[in-house]
Amino acid sequence: MNGSCTEKMRLVVIGNGMAGLRTVEELLACAPDRYEITVFGAEPYGNYNRILLSAVLCGEKQLADIFINTRQWYADNGITLHAGADKAVARIDRARRQVLAEDGTVADYDRLLIATGSDAIKMAIPGHDYVGVNTFRTIADVNAMLAYATPGKQALVLGGGLLGLEAANGLSQCGMTVTVIHNHADLLNKQLDSSASKLLQAELERRGVQFKMQARLQGLVGDGGQHVRAAQFDDGTALACDLFVMAIGVQPNITVAKAAGLACARGIIVNDAMQTSDAWVYAVGECVEHRGNTFGLVAPLYGQAKVCAQHLAGHSTAQFVNPPMATKLKVSGIKLFSVGDFQGNDQAEHIFFTDPVQGIYKKLVVKANQLVGAVLYGDTADSAWYQELVEQQVNVTPIRDRIIFGKA
Ligand SMILES: Cc1cc2nc3c(=O)[nH]c(=O)nc-3n(C[C@H](O)[C@H](O)[C@H](O)COP(=O)(O)OP(=O)(O)OC[C@H]3O[C@@H](n4cnc5c(N)ncnc54)[C@H](O)[C@@H]3O)c2cc1C
């Protein structure tokens, strides 16, 4: 920068995903002329809605439907996009305020935004690198899975969390025979209590998905060549497969930030303004750690994006506050929701409603006159209302006797 008031500052963004680009959109809305923006993305496209990969896998959407910003959008907004594996940023030179991509492309910055997201965890069991062993994170992953997705073929999905169940549903909809392998007695054990989990499992079984619960996976066996053929368990059993999908969680992608000497723990450490340990460098999304928390859902990331954009715009005292997480499963016809502390403890009061005929189960957790958590299965019409009560820490004493029946 030469100090001229007409010259724009240079903002470089590493990571062309949902959080990084939401920040850019927010910035364009509040300070359209402040920066010359350059975006580096390791995937070879514009920005897409990762959430909708589940819908692509089960055939409800086409890839073309899930793009948020096409390459034309970047051009129309004067943004330079470097996208593709060779454009992945290999190094940040903080002394020179430069980023360097794999192919040698260099960009200077006045402000840097790191939004490198997460990497899917691949369990380091014997055989994990066979062909046919996949994760579920990117368009490339979905294309790789769809290449196997023909009726009669067998898929094993490791992980009974949200991602694993959405993968299992998608592959099953494609006609594959699918078994979910889970290390716990309950599906979605981080989001549901045992009663709701059992209802969910029964519904998925009715739809043809099979389960191996409380399973201890020992390793994968090949077909004699490079391809996966079966999974072996420590109870001596084995399950055959053509495709093995690992959906056991993500870890923040901090490689480049850490190598640049930015303070990192599980994620890149940021303050309430989404600023890293270097005042010129901001970070948002699943790559960050804020007050000890890392992130796996998009709603808080959009909150981060708003706060970060306001600070980048240079006129803000906004602070990021992490809201309570709400969960939904994107499997059509299955309604479930959970928010907050749905397990409760001895000091909490639990309110239940069950209608076995209709397959409805509701549990509310009240502590010190406030609703602190909820699990709903089968009827989620009041989910937004319960979430508001939790977030706004409303005193529910006046509605305590009818709160389980919902807002109406
Ligand atoms: C199948 C699926 C379903 C989901 N469903 C839901 C849902 O229902 N609800 C919900 O809230 N969330 C859902 N999520 C999670 C949600 O998609 C993520 O929280 C969100 O995408 C994270 O955004 P991000 O920008 O932090 O990371 P990402 O969207 O992963 O973007 C990070 C980008 O940075 C790029 N990158 C990494 N390193 C570099 C580098 N060195 N140089 C250049 N680029 C780099 C990556 O290639 C990637 O494109 C789902 C995720 C998946 C995979």
The ligand as an SDF file (V2000), in Angstrom:
LIG
                    3D

 53 58  0  0  0  0  0  0  0  0999 V2000
  -21.7300  -34.2970    3.3690 C   0  0  0  0  0  0  0  0  0  0  0  0
  -21.7690  -33.1670    4.3480 C   0  0  0  0  0  0  0  0  0  0  0  0
  -22.9960  -32.7790    4.8720 C   0  0  0  0  0  0  0  0  0  0  0  0
  -23.0440  -31.7290    5.7670 C   0  0  0  0  0  0  0  0  0  0  0  0
  -24.2600  -31.3640    6.2740 N   0  0  0  0  0  0  0  0  0  0  0  0
  -24.3310  -30.3230    7.1120 C   0  0  0  0  0  0  0  0  0  0  0  0
  -25.5980  -29.8840    7.6120 C   0  0  0  0  0  0  0  0  0  0  0  0
  -26.6450  -30.4720    7.3440 O   0  0  0  0  0  0  0  0  0  0  0  0
  -25.6250  -28.7870    8.4260 N   0  0  0  0  0  0  0  0  0  0  0  0
  -24.4970  -28.1000    8.7420 C   0  0  0  0  0  0  0  0  0  0  0  0
  -24.5770  -27.0970    9.4480 O   0  0  0  0  0  0  0  0  0  0  0  0
  -23.2730  -28.5080    8.3070 N   0  0  0  0  0  0  0  0  0  0  0  0
  -23.1690  -29.5860    7.4990 C   0  0  0  0  0  0  0  0  0  0  0  0
  -21.9410  -29.9950    7.0410 N   0  0  0  0  0  0  0  0  0  0  0  0
  -20.7350  -29.2760    7.5090 C   0  0  0  0  0  0  0  0  0  0  0  0
  -20.5000  -28.0160    6.6720 C   0  0  0  0  0  0  0  0  0  0  0  0
  -20.4580  -28.3600    5.3200 O   0  0  0  0  0  0  0  0  0  0  0  0
  -19.1870  -27.4050    7.1200 C   0  0  0  0  0  0  0  0  0  0  0  0
  -19.3650  -26.9490    8.4520 O   0  0  0  0  0  0  0  0  0  0  0  0
  -18.7340  -26.2280    6.2520 C   0  0  0  0  0  0  0  0  0  0  0  0
  -18.6440  -26.5820    4.9010 O   0  0  0  0  0  0  0  0  0  0  0  0
  -17.3510  -25.7620    6.7290 C   0  0  0  0  0  0  0  0  0  0  0  0
  -16.9940  -24.6230    6.0010 O   0  0  0  0  0  0  0  0  0  0  0  0
  -15.4720  -24.1770    5.9330 P   0  0  0  0  0  0  0  0  0  0  0  0
  -15.4440  -23.0370    4.9570 O   0  0  0  0  0  0  0  0  0  0  0  0
  -14.9130  -24.0150    7.2720 O   0  0  0  0  0  0  0  0  0  0  0  0
  -14.7380  -25.4290    5.2910 O   0  0  0  0  0  0  0  0  0  0  0  0
  -14.8980  -26.0260    3.8100 P   0  0  0  0  0  0  0  0  0  0  0  0
  -16.2800  -25.8210    3.2820 O   0  0  0  0  0  0  0  0  0  0  0  0
  -14.3730  -27.4080    3.9120 O   0  0  0  0  0  0  0  0  0  0  0  0
  -13.9170  -25.1590    2.9520 O   0  0  0  0  0  0  0  0  0  0  0  0
  -12.5270  -25.1520    3.1280 C   0  0  0  0  0  0  0  0  0  0  0  0
  -11.9020  -25.0690    1.7590 C   0  0  0  0  0  0  0  0  0  0  0  0
  -10.5200  -24.7340    1.9280 O   0  0  0  0  0  0  0  0  0  0  0  0
   -9.7880  -25.4490    0.9840 C   0  0  0  0  0  0  0  0  0  0  0  0
   -8.3780  -25.5060    1.4210 N   0  0  0  0  0  0  0  0  0  0  0  0
   -7.8550  -26.2110    2.4520 C   0  0  0  0  0  0  0  0  0  0  0  0
   -6.5210  -25.9940    2.5320 N   0  0  0  0  0  0  0  0  0  0  0  0
   -6.2070  -25.1320    1.5400 C   0  0  0  0  0  0  0  0  0  0  0  0
   -4.9970  -24.5350    1.0970 C   0  0  0  0  0  0  0  0  0  0  0  0
   -3.8330  -24.7620    1.7040 N   0  0  0  0  0  0  0  0  0  0  0  0
   -5.0300  -23.7120    0.0170 N   0  0  0  0  0  0  0  0  0  0  0  0
   -6.2310  -23.4410   -0.6080 C   0  0  0  0  0  0  0  0  0  0  0  0
   -7.3930  -23.9940   -0.2290 N   0  0  0  0  0  0  0  0  0  0  0  0
   -7.3830  -24.8130    0.8330 C   0  0  0  0  0  0  0  0  0  0  0  0
  -10.4620  -26.8030    0.9360 C   0  0  0  0  0  0  0  0  0  0  0  0
  -10.1400  -27.4920   -0.2500 O   0  0  0  0  0  0  0  0  0  0  0  0
  -11.9280  -26.3900    0.9950 C   0  0  0  0  0  0  0  0  0  0  0  0
  -12.4470  -26.1880   -0.2950 O   0  0  0  0  0  0  0  0  0  0  0  0
  -21.8520  -31.0510    6.1530 C   0  0  0  0  0  0  0  0  0  0  0  0
  -20.6150  -31.4660    5.6310 C   0  0  0  0  0  0  0  0  0  0  0  0
  -20.5730  -32.5200    4.7330 C   0  0  0  0  0  0  0  0  0  0  0  0
  -19.2280  -32.9570    4.1870 C   0  0  0  0  0  0  0  0  0  0  0  0
  1  2  1  0
  2  3  1  0
  2 52  2  0
  3  4  2  0
  4  5  1  0
  4 50  1  0
  5  6  2  0
  6  7  1  0
  6 13  1  0
  7  8  2  0
  7  9  1  0
  9 10  1  0
 10 11  2  0
 10 12  1  0
 12 13  2  0
 13 14  1  0
 14 15  1  0
 14 50  1  0
 15 16  1  0
 16 17  1  0
 16 18  1  0
 18 19  1  0
 18 20  1  0
 20 21  1  0
 20 22  1  0
 22 23  1  0
 23 24  1  0
 24 25  2  0
 24 26  1  0
 24 27  1  0
 27 28  1  0
 28 29  2  0
 28 30  1  0
 28 31  1  0
 31 32  1  0
 32 33  1  0
 33 34  1  0
 33 48  1  0
 34 35  1  0
 35 36  1  0
 35 46  1  0
 36 37  1  0
 36 45  1  0
 37 38  2  0
 38 39  1  0
 39 40  1  0
 39 45  2  0
 40 41  1  0
 40 42  2  0
 42 43  1  0
 43 44  2  0
 44 45  1  0
 46 47  1  0
 46 48  1  0
 48 49  1  0
 50 51  2  0
 51 52  1  0
 52 53  1  0
M  END
$$$$
